[in-house]
């Protein structure tokens, strides 16, 4: 599955929580096959219309607790329609460094210093 918090970056969009983006699809996948692992193939948040650092913190906490079948998640790290990048601000990048340093996430990857 994939999904984005577009925030207010577009005329048609509004700020959404991680749960608002993912809970309906996750629930449907659980109905289909409750024990299969799930990957988020792309996800990200805009910084327009809300607190992106808080959104990322919430996403990591939710993936680790409320969405146990999510086994992998790929951040869409591009600046195009809006700035989706994990380093769009120092506060957002600090959240990524803190969260990814926790057990169970990546141990290292080139170009990303903990």
Secondary structure as GFF3:
##gff-version 3
##sequence-region A 1 114
A	DSSP	beta_strand	2	5	.	.	.	ID=ss1
A	DSSP	alpha_helix	18	32	.	.	.	ID=ss2
A	DSSP	beta_strand	38	45	.	.	.	ID=ss3
A	DSSP	alpha_helix	52	65	.	.	.	ID=ss4
A	DSSP	beta_strand	70	75	.	.	.	ID=ss5
A	DSSP	alpha_helix	90	100	.	.	.	ID=ss6
###
